[in-house]
């Protein structure tokens, strides 16, 4: 919809540029659920791919840190619905 902010990830931090919280924010989750309404397996595959991109970006940002498990953040919320 015109005039509404997009809630796409700001890379490489993977935060929502509008909400400032970790992506996917609530608005992004709602958009994704609508986009993949009839294709839950497709949503899960999409989110798994995005998770891999986020892991690579976040590892480059801080190569000495151990990344947390990103599966609950990226895929877990969509599995439970």
C-alpha positions in Angstrom: 0.0 0.0 0.0 1.3 3.4 -0.9 2.6 5.5 2.0 3.2 2.6 4.3 6.8 1.9 5.3 8.4 -1.2 4.0 9.6 -3.6 6.7 12.5 -5.2 4.8 15.8 -6.1 6.5 18.5 -3.5 6.7 21.6 -5.5 5.8 24.1 -6.5 7.1 22.6 -5.9 10.6 19.3 -7.6 9.8 17.2 -5.0 11.7 14.0 -3.4 10.4 14.8 0.1 9.3 11.3 1.2 10.4 10.9 -0.5 13.7 14.5 -0.7 14.7 14.0 -4.3 16.0 15.4 -7.5 14.8 14.0 -8.6 11.4 11.6 -10.2 10.7 9.6 -7.7 12.8 5.8 -8.2 13.3 4.9 -6.2 10.2 7.3 -8.3 8.1 5.9 -11.5 9.5 2.3 -10.4 8.7 3.4 -9.5 5.1 5.1 -12.8 4.6 2.2 -14.8 5.9 -0.1 -12.9 3.5 2.4 -13.4 0.6 2.7 -17.1 1.2 -0.9 -17.7 2.4 -1.4 -20.7 0.3 2.2 -22.0 0.4 3.5 -22.7 3.9 6.3 -25.0 2.6 7.4 -22.1 0.3 7.4 -19.7 3.2 9.6 -22.0 5.2 12.0 -22.5 2.3 12.2 -18.8 1.8 12.8 -18.1 5.4 15.5 -20.8 5.6 17.3 -19.2 2.7 17.0 -15.7 4.3 18.4 -17.2 7.5 21.5 -18.4 5.7 22.0 -15.0 4.2 21.7 -13.4 7.7 24.1 -15.9 9.2 26.7 -15.0 6.5 26.2 -11.2 7.0 26.3 -11.4 10.8 29.4 -13.6 10.8 31.1 -11.0 8.6 30.1 -8.2 10.9 31.6 -9.9 13.9 33.9 -12.8 12.9 35.1 -13.5 16.4 31.6 -13.9 17.9 29.6 -17.1 18.1 26.3 -16.6 16.4 23.2 -17.5 18.3 20.8 -20.0 16.8 18.9 -18.0 14.3 16.3 -20.7 13.4 13.7 -19.6 16.0 13.9 -16.0 14.8 13.7 -16.8 11.1 11.9 -20.1 10.7 10.5 -21.1 14.1 7.7 -18.5 14.2 6.4 -19.7 10.8 6.5 -23.4 11.8 4.2 -22.9 14.8 1.3 -21.3 12.9 
